């Protein structure tokens, strides 16, 4: 069977899964989920009820990073998996403390007992360190770490883009700008209608 990817266009986790599918040219059937109206087939497939969720003949992958690795292990023309071990540390820091600070900055009303300024400061500290690490890429060439982290930096930047652009992060800002103007970003951000059970299959990437 052709694997099925349940996705949501603006979710950074789903974005990075789609990025790996694009670069690996691994085709799936895309099913666009509206998070306030999750279809029964998706909820039956996903143990967590969150996107992305990949369903294949080998089973279900319910974690975005695992979907990236699944696709790249089949075809990795740009060598994203060939990165230093430190790349995994950067991804973990993004997915845990940075994402937590990002959520408490972007969605402050959901966390009324949280000091939003302190959470933003945590996010800024991570981004400052990332800017210092970057030249064109986190390491010498593009890797899994870049494309696992970029969707979350994008999400933070657009909380207040003028403020983000005013920060002393020239390498980080250039890195994000290259991503936002890339063909891969255009491909993963194409709009699809909400999936319905009787819809014809939508192939991604097309």
N, C-alpha and C positions, 0 to 999 in steps of 0.2 A: 504494500500500500504506500501511496505517497504520504509522507508525514503531514500532520495537521498542526498548524501553529495558531493558538488562540492568542490574540494580541490586542493592544490598545495603543493607538497612534502616539499619544503624548506621554505615555508612561516611560520613564527613563530605563527601567529594567527591560521592557519590551523593545525599546529602541536599540539597546545594545545587542539583544538577541538578533534583531533584524539586520543589524550591521554585519554580524558574523555570517549570516546567511547570504548577504549580498557579496561580501568579499570572497566567500568560499564557493559561490555560485551553486549553493545547495538549495534546490527548489522544494517548496512546501505548499500545501493548501492553506491560504491565509483566511482566518475567520476573525473579523474585527468585532471585539466585544465592547459594549457600552457598560461601564462598571455599575451604573445604577439599575441595570436591567440585564443581569447575567443570564445567559441561556442555560437550560437544563443540561444540555450536552456538555457544556463547559464545566459546570459544577460537578457533573458525574465524573469528568476526566481529571480535574485538578484537585489534588488533596488539600491544597491551601485555599482554593477559590480565588487565586490571584494570577494575573498575567505577568510574564508570558507562560504558556503551558504548551509543550510539544508532545504530541501523541504520535507514536510510530509503531511499526510492527514489533519493535523490541520493548515497548512499554511507554511510560510517561516520564518526561523530564519537566519538573515543576520549578526549576531554578534557572534564572537567566544566564548566569555564568556557566552553568553546566551545558546549557543549550549552545552557547558560544563555542565551548570546547568541543562539543559533539560535532558541530558543523566544521570546525577548523581541523579536527583530526581526520576528516574525510578529504579535505582539500584546503590547503593553506598556502596559496600562491604568493602571498606577501610575507610569509614567515612570522605571523603574529605570535605563534606559540613559542618561537625561539627568542625568549626574553630572559634576562637575568632573574634569579630567584626573588630579588627585591621587588620585581613587578607584582608578585602576589601580595607582598606587604602593602604596596600602594593601593591595590584593589581592596584589600581588607580594611584599610583605614578609610577609604572612600565609603565603603558599604556600611560601615559601623559608625564610628564617631562623626564623620563628616555628614553622612546622610541623616543621622539623628539631629545634628545641629541645623542642617538645611531644613528639615521638616519643621523644627521649632521656630525657625526664622520665617519661612514662607507661610506656614499655617499657624501663626501665633495664637489665634482665637481657639484653636483646638487644645491648647496647652496653657490654660489660664494661670496655672501655678508656676510656670517657667519664666525665668528671666530671659526675655528675648534678646536683649543686648548682649548678655553673656554668651548665649548660644551663637549669635552672629559672630562674636569675637572668636569662638572656637572654629567656626567655618573659615573665617578670614585667616586664622593662623595656619590652617591646613593649606589654603590656596596660596598663601605667601611662600610656604615651604615648597609647594608644587612649582610655583613660578621659578624658584631658585634651582630646582632640579631640571627644568626644561631647557632645551635649546630649541631645535625644531620639534623634538619628541621627548618623551620621558627618558628614553635611552637613545642609543645611536640611530635607531631606525624605528618605524612604526611597530607597535606591538599590541598584544592583548590588553595591556594596562592602559594604553591611551584610549582605546575604544570602549573599554569597560567603564572608564571614569568620565569621559567627555559628556555623555548625556546628563550626568548629575551636575557638572560644572555649568552646562547650559541652563539647567533648571535654576541654579542659584543665580546666575548672571541676570536672568530675566525677572527676578524679583524686583530689581531696580537697575535696569541696564545702564542708565547714565551714571549711577553711582559706581557700578562695576567698572565701567570704562574709565572712570576717574582714578581708579586705584593704581599704585605703582607696580603693575604686573605686566610688563611689556611682553614677555615670552608667553605667559598664560593667555593673555588677550589675543595674541597672534595665533596661538595654537587653536583656540576656540574659533576664531574667525575663519581659519582654514577649514575647519570642520563644517562650519555653517554654510560655507560656499562650495562644499565638495559635491561631486556627483552622488556619492554614497548617501549623503544626508538628504539630497533631493529624493532619491529612491525610497529611503525608509520613511519619509514624511509625506508621501503621496496619500491622499485621503481615500478611504474606502467606506462604503455604507455599512451600517450595522448588519452583522451576519444574521440571517434567518435560516431555519432548518431546511427550507426548500430552495435555497439559492443555488445557482450553479457554482461550481468550484472556481475560486480565484487563486491563480498561481502566483507565488511570490518567491524570488524576484521575477518580474515578468519581462 
